[in-house]
Amino acid sequence: MKRKINKIIIHCSATTPSMDVDANTIDEWHKQRGWSGIGYHFFIKRDGKIEFGRPLDQSGAHTKGHNQNSIGVCYAGGVDSKMCPEDNRTSEQIASFLLLLRFLKNTFPKATIHGHRDFSPKACPSFDATKEYKGL
């Protein structure tokens, strides 16, 4: 892989817990925005299933100014029924995050883990990913 990965950036889909979205849903949404397809490299469903998005050898389309050297990981959820930010990850998603992030840190040991909100004035991913995954 030619890309030099120095960041893993966590996102939420800004969907309610009742919305069972997946990587295909995100792909459709991103195409509707005029993108070539899903902007994230991985997507974690509510049941914890990890789905592939954009190939790792391609730059993502998830964090303006940081796509070239990062991996984008998104999970289903992140807002409550009133569309307000809420950390509503399931226990299965939390376990899948740990599994996936450990794999990515093993593959890209110099990469640091961040939340989208570290680079943009947004609540995304509705929890402090930098703090939570600091020890990985």
C-alpha positions as a LaTeX table, in Angstrom:
\begin{tabular}{lrrr}
\hline
Residue & $x$ (\AA) & $y$ (\AA) & $z$ (\AA) \\
\hline
Met1 & 0.00 & 0.00 & 0.00 \\
Lys2 & 1.43 & 3.35 & $-1.03$ \\
Arg3 & $-0.53$ & 5.54 & 1.38 \\
Lys4 & 1.28 & 6.41 & 4.61 \\
Ile5 & $-1.34$ & 6.08 & 7.32 \\
Asn6 & $-0.82$ & 8.26 & 10.38 \\
Lys7 & $-4.41$ & 8.64 & 11.64 \\
Ile8 & $-7.46$ & 6.50 & 12.28 \\
Ile9 & $-10.52$ & 8.74 & 12.43 \\
Ile10 & $-13.76$ & 7.63 & 14.09 \\
His11 & $-17.18$ & 8.80 & 12.86 \\
Cys12 & $-20.85$ & 8.16 & 13.58 \\
Ser13 & $-23.56$ & 7.92 & 10.94 \\
Ala14 & $-25.71$ & 10.47 & 12.85 \\
Thr15 & $-28.60$ & 8.03 & 12.81 \\
Thr16 & $-30.90$ & 6.97 & 15.64 \\
Pro17 & $-30.60$ & 3.54 & 17.29 \\
Ser18 & $-33.79$ & 2.44 & 15.51 \\
Met19 & $-32.20$ & 2.96 & 12.09 \\
Asp20 & $-30.48$ & $-0.23$ & 10.97 \\
Val21 & $-28.10$ & 1.33 & 8.45 \\
Asp22 & $-25.17$ & $-0.48$ & 6.89 \\
Ala23 & $-22.25$ & 0.24 & 4.55 \\
Asn24 & $-24.54$ & $-0.03$ & 1.51 \\
Thr25 & $-26.85$ & 2.64 & 2.97 \\
Ile26 & $-23.89$ & 4.97 & 3.57 \\
Asp27 & $-22.60$ & 4.23 & 0.06 \\
Glu28 & $-25.97$ & 5.32 & $-1.39$ \\
Trp29 & $-26.04$ & 8.49 & 0.73 \\
His30 & $-22.52$ & 9.44 & $-0.30$ \\
Lys31 & $-23.26$ & 8.83 & $-3.99$ \\
Gln32 & $-26.29$ & 11.10 & $-3.63$ \\
Arg33 & $-23.87$ & 13.80 & $-2.43$ \\
Gly34 & $-21.90$ & 13.37 & $-5.64$ \\
Trp35 & $-19.07$ & 11.30 & $-4.19$ \\
Ser36 & $-17.72$ & 8.18 & $-5.89$ \\
Gly37 & $-19.07$ & 6.03 & $-3.05$ \\
Ile38 & $-18.76$ & 5.40 & 0.66 \\
Gly39 & $-16.15$ & 7.69 & 2.19 \\
Tyr40 & $-15.25$ & 5.38 & 5.11 \\
His41 & $-13.00$ & 2.35 & 5.00 \\
Phe42 & $-14.97$ & 0.42 & 7.64 \\
Phe43 & $-18.51$ & 0.54 & 8.98 \\
Ile44 & $-19.76$ & $-1.03$ & 12.23 \\
Lys45 & $-23.43$ & $-1.98$ & 12.29 \\
Arg46 & $-25.62$ & $-1.92$ & 15.43 \\
Asp47 & $-25.17$ & $-5.69$ & 15.82 \\
Gly48 & $-21.37$ & $-5.25$ & 15.79 \\
Lys49 & $-20.83$ & $-6.61$ & 12.30 \\
Ile50 & $-17.83$ & $-4.92$ & 10.69 \\
Glu51 & $-18.36$ & $-4.14$ & 7.01 \\
Phe52 & $-15.85$ & $-3.02$ & 4.43 \\
Gly53 & $-16.25$ & 0.34 & 2.75 \\
Arg54 & $-13.68$ & 2.05 & 0.58 \\
Pro55 & $-10.54$ & $-0.03$ & $-0.11$ \\
Leu56 & $-7.62$ & 0.79 & 2.21 \\
Asp57 & $-5.33$ & 1.71 & $-0.68$ \\
Gln58 & $-7.72$ & 4.55 & $-1.62$ \\
Ser59 & $-7.96$ & 7.85 & 0.21 \\
Gly60 & $-11.18$ & 8.22 & 2.15 \\
Ala61 & $-13.75$ & 10.99 & 1.93 \\
His62 & $-14.51$ & 11.50 & 5.61 \\
Thr63 & $-12.41$ & 14.28 & 7.15 \\
Lys64 & $-11.56$ & 17.34 & 5.08 \\
Gly65 & $-7.82$ & 17.89 & 4.93 \\
His66 & $-6.96$ & 14.53 & 6.51 \\
Asn67 & $-8.17$ & 11.90 & 4.02 \\
Gln68 & $-4.87$ & 11.21 & 2.26 \\
Asn69 & $-3.14$ & 9.68 & 5.30 \\
Ser70 & $-6.01$ & 8.29 & 7.35 \\
Ile71 & $-8.39$ & 5.39 & 7.73 \\
Gly72 & $-12.05$ & 6.30 & 8.30 \\
Val73 & $-14.17$ & 4.12 & 10.59 \\
Cys74 & $-17.89$ & 4.85 & 11.05 \\
Tyr75 & $-20.52$ & 3.26 & 13.28 \\
Ala76 & $-24.31$ & 3.23 & 13.02 \\
Gly77 & $-25.81$ & 5.59 & 15.57 \\
Gly78 & $-24.60$ & 8.69 & 17.34 \\
Val79 & $-27.85$ & 10.65 & 17.76 \\
Asp80 & $-31.04$ & 10.26 & 19.79 \\
Ser81 & $-34.62$ & 10.42 & 18.52 \\
Lys82 & $-34.41$ & 14.24 & 18.49 \\
Met83 & $-31.21$ & 14.12 & 16.38 \\
Cys84 & $-29.11$ & 15.34 & 19.33 \\
Pro85 & $-25.64$ & 13.81 & 19.83 \\
Glu86 & $-25.75$ & 10.69 & 22.00 \\
Asp87 & $-23.24$ & 7.94 & 22.64 \\
Asn88 & $-25.60$ & 5.07 & 21.91 \\
Arg89 & $-23.10$ & 2.45 & 20.80 \\
Thr90 & $-24.20$ & $-1.09$ & 21.55 \\
Ser91 & $-22.00$ & $-3.45$ & 23.53 \\
Glu92 & $-21.44$ & $-5.33$ & 20.26 \\
Gln93 & $-20.24$ & $-2.14$ & 18.55 \\
Ile94 & $-17.89$ & $-1.34$ & 21.44 \\
Ala95 & $-16.39$ & $-4.84$ & 21.20 \\
Ser96 & $-16.06$ & $-4.56$ & 17.41 \\
Phe97 & $-14.38$ & $-1.16$ & 17.72 \\
Leu98 & $-11.75$ & $-2.66$ & 20.01 \\
Leu99 & $-11.16$ & $-5.59$ & 17.67 \\
Leu100 & $-10.93$ & $-3.42$ & 14.56 \\
Leu101 & $-8.82$ & $-0.67$ & 16.15 \\
Arg102 & $-6.36$ & $-3.20$ & 17.58 \\
Phe103 & $-6.02$ & $-4.73$ & 14.11 \\
Leu104 & $-5.50$ & $-1.30$ & 12.51 \\
Lys105 & $-2.97$ & $-0.24$ & 15.17 \\
Asn106 & $-1.10$ & $-3.50$ & 14.60 \\
Thr107 & $-1.10$ & $-2.85$ & 10.85 \\
Phe108 & $-0.32$ & 0.89 & 11.17 \\
Pro109 & 1.52 & 1.16 & 14.52 \\
Lys110 & 2.35 & 4.87 & 14.14 \\
Ala111 & $-1.28$ & 5.86 & 13.48 \\
Thr112 & $-3.04$ & 7.83 & 16.19 \\
Ile113 & $-6.76$ & 7.45 & 16.88 \\
His114 & $-9.04$ & 10.50 & 16.75 \\
Gly115 & $-12.68$ & 11.45 & 16.60 \\
His116 & $-13.98$ & 13.44 & 13.64 \\
Arg117 & $-14.73$ & 16.23 & 16.14 \\
Asp118 & $-10.99$ & 16.69 & 16.68 \\
Phe119 & $-10.81$ & 18.12 & 13.14 \\
Ser120 & $-14.24$ & 19.69 & 12.63 \\
Pro121 & $-16.73$ & 21.68 & 14.76 \\
Lys122 & $-19.09$ & 18.69 & 15.05 \\
Ala123 & $-20.10$ & 16.34 & 17.86 \\
Cys124 & $-19.20$ & 13.35 & 15.66 \\
Pro125 & $-18.70$ & 10.60 & 16.81 \\
Ser126 & $-20.73$ & 11.60 & 19.92 \\
Phe127 & $-18.03$ & 10.37 & 22.31 \\
Asp128 & $-14.39$ & 11.28 & 22.96 \\
Ala129 & $-12.68$ & 8.68 & 20.75 \\
Thr130 & $-9.22$ & 10.20 & 21.29 \\
Lys131 & $-9.53$ & 9.74 & 25.07 \\
Glu132 & $-11.31$ & 6.38 & 24.94 \\
Tyr133 & $-8.78$ & 4.73 & 22.64 \\
Lys134 & $-5.66$ & 6.51 & 23.90 \\
Gly135 & $-4.24$ & 3.29 & 25.36 \\
Leu136 & $-4.41$ & 1.26 & 22.15 \\
\hline
\end{tabular}
